[in-house]
Amino acid sequence: MNGSMTNPAEPQVAHWHGFTQMADHDSLVIDRGEGCWLTTTDGQKLFDGVSSLWCNVHGHRHVKLDSAIREQLQRVAHVTTLGMSCQTTDDLAKRLTELTPGDLGHVFFSSDGSSAVEAALKMSFQYWQQREDPRPKKTRFLALGSAYHGDTTGAVSLGGIKYFHQLFSPILFSPVRGPIPCSYRVPAEIDVTPLEHYTNEIKVLLEKHHEELAAMVMEPLVQGAAGMITHPAGLLRNLRELCDHYNVLLICDEVATGFGRTGKMFACEHESVTPDILCIGKGLTGGYLPMAATVARPHVFNAFLARASDSRQFFHGHTFGGNPLAAAAAMASLDLLTEPSCLDRVSEKGEYLRNRIISELSDQPHVGDIRGRCMMLGIELVADRATRRPFPAEFQLGRSVCRRTVRNGVWIRPLGDVIILMPPLIATEAELDILATVVTESIKAETANLIEQNDSISSDASITHHE
Ligand SMILES: Cc1ncc(COP(=O)(O)O)c(C=O)c1O
C-alpha cells in the first residue's frame, strides 16, 4: 500500500481495527468510562449508544462488577477448564443452567460469540456421529438469509451477509440457505401471512434436506448485524416444532439478543422455546470481559458420555474458556439482572425509546422502517419509502449520520443505512432522551443535506413499524 496514506509512527496505525477502513480512519481514543458515558483522551464526553458493541449492560465502571473482579483477582486470575476448574466458574455454570430456558443444563465456556457458535457447530456434528443411534450423514447446517454468527471461518460459513461474507466463499463450507425472514421486505406476491410464508419456505428446505442436516442455526426474533431484521412473531416457535418434526437440532444464537436486550433474559423466552443448543456471549459478563458459552440440553450432553478410552469427549476447548475473572464479572452482572423488576424496567425503557424515535421520525420521508425489540432498535433510511429502495451505497448516509451524532456527543455505529441503537440497559429516561434527540436530529439534518445535493431522490408513502 502507498505509505503516504499512513504514518507508521502513529499508535492508531499500529492498532489495526476490525471492520474499519484504516486509510481514512480517524480514531476516537477512550480514556475512561462511567455509567453510559465514555470520555475520549481529548476530553469529549460521548453517550455510549451501542453499549461498546452491544455488550455493555450495566454501564461502565459499575461498582459491583468492579469489586467482583477485584475480589476474584485476590484468589486467582486464570486457570484452565481442561480437566480442572475454578469454583467461580462452576458456580456460574450452575447459575446459567438455572437462568437459561427449559432443560438447557450443560455449559461449555469459550471467549467470544464466534467461538460459542463454532463450538455449537462441532458439538452438534459430533452429537450425530456418536449418539446411541448415530446418523453419520447429518453433517450440514441450515442457516437463514442475511445470517450473522461471527467472524471465525465456521461462523462465516453460516453467514449470509454478502458484504461481510461473500469474499471468503472459497474457504467456507456451504450451508443450506433459508430465506431472510424480514417483516419489512416481505415478497409482494405472497397470498399468505409473512409468518406462514417464511415458515413454509423453511419447511420445504427441512423436508428436502433433513437427512443431511445436523442443525438449523438462527438468531431468535432479531437478526442484529443484518440490520435489526425483525422476524414475524411466532416464527421461532414454528421453527422449533419443525426441527422436532424433522429431527434436526435447533441452535439459537443469542450472542446479541441475550441478557435482557429484548426485555427478557433470553429472546427465546418470548416464544417459550428451548433450543437444543444456546450460544451466549457479549452481555454475559455485563460486557466487561471476553466470555461466551455454548449451553446444551441433556440429550446432547449425554451423547458425549463414555469411558475415557472410547474417545467420545467433546474435541474442543479454548485456553481462556471459563476464565475466573470473567466468571466473577458474569456472576455480579447476573445478580443485577435478576434483581426484582430489573427486566420490567428495561422493557419500559425500550418502549420509551421506541416511542420517542417514532414520534420524531414517523413523518420523515426517508425513514423507511423503525424496528427491533426493546433495547435493540434499527432505523432504516431509504431513498424511496413506497418501494423501499435503498440509497446508493456510495452516499454512505448511515456513516454520515453517525459522524454527526459523534460531533453532538453520541457514539453509535451504523450497519449500512440502518442506524443502530443499543444503549446500555441501565440508561435513564433522561439519557435515552439525549440519545433520541441527537440521533433523530442527525438523521433529519443528514438526509436533508443529501437530498439538497441530489434532487433526483424523492419519497412518499407511509412508514411501517415492525416488532
Ligand atoms: C448474533 C451474533 N453471533 C455471534 C457474534 C460474534 O460474537 P463475537 O464478536 O464476540 O465473536 C455476534 C457479534 O456481533 C452476533 O451478533
The ligand as a Tripos MOL2 file, in Angstrom:
@<TRIPOS>MOLECULE
LIG
   16    16     1     0     0
SMALL
NO_CHARGES

@<TRIPOS>ATOM
      1 C1        -25.6590  -12.9620   16.7320 C.3       1 LIG1
      2 C2        -24.1710  -12.8970   16.8760 C.ar      1 LIG1
      3 N1        -23.4810  -14.0370   16.9190 N.ar      1 LIG1
      4 C3        -22.1490  -14.0530   17.0580 C.ar      1 LIG1
      5 C4        -21.4460  -12.8680   17.1320 C.ar      1 LIG1
      6 C5        -19.9460  -12.9030   17.2600 C.3       1 LIG1
      7 O1        -19.5660  -12.5410   18.5330 O.3       1 LIG1
      8 P1        -18.0530  -12.0570   18.7890 P.3       1 LIG1
      9 O2        -17.8860  -10.7730   18.0850 O.co2     1 LIG1
     10 O3        -17.9810  -11.9410   20.2830 O.co2     1 LIG1
     11 O4        -17.1730  -13.1340   18.2570 O.co2     1 LIG1
     12 C6        -22.1230  -11.6510   17.0900 C.ar      1 LIG1
     13 C7        -21.3880  -10.3850   17.1520 C.2       1 LIG1
     14 O5        -21.9010   -9.3240   16.9000 O.2       1 LIG1
     15 C8        -23.5260  -11.6660   16.9410 C.ar      1 LIG1
     16 O6        -24.2310  -10.5210   16.8650 O.3       1 LIG1
@<TRIPOS>BOND
     1     1     2 1
     2     2     3 ar
     3     2    15 ar
     4     3     4 ar
     5     4     5 ar
     6     5     6 1
     7     5    12 ar
     8     6     7 1
     9     7     8 1
    10     8     9 2
    11     8    10 1
    12     8    11 1
    13    12    13 1
    14    12    15 ar
    15    13    14 2
    16    15    16 1
@<TRIPOS>SUBSTRUCTURE
     1 LIG1         1 GROUP 0 **** ****
